[in-house]
Amino acid sequence: IPASGCTSSAKLVAESERGGMVSYAYFNDQDILSSQSRRDALRLLEAKCPGGYLVTREGEIPRISRVVDQVWKGQISSDGQVSREKQWGMQFSCK
């Protein structure tokens, strides 16, 4: 259970019987492999695949660009500001 005020940014964004994709937020490239969010994402993989899993592909998930958001007059971002937060995705298959 996360500490009060802290929530995990890891989530299962696609799921099938034999795998899926999990994503998590990060801010700096140095955080990709060492963040708490990645550890949370790996826990999701372990829960989905108790017999083990194989990460078949991973990388940054493209986000909306500031230019596109300006054209839409802030309708895409929550407050008209594009977040510095980035999303990392891990596609996986269960063994």
Secondary structure, 3 states (H helix, E strand, C coil): CCCCCCCCCCEEEEEECCEEEEEEEECCHHHCCCCHHHHHHHHHHHHHCCCCEEEEEEEEECCCCHHHHHHCCCCCCCCCCCCCCEEEEEEEEEC
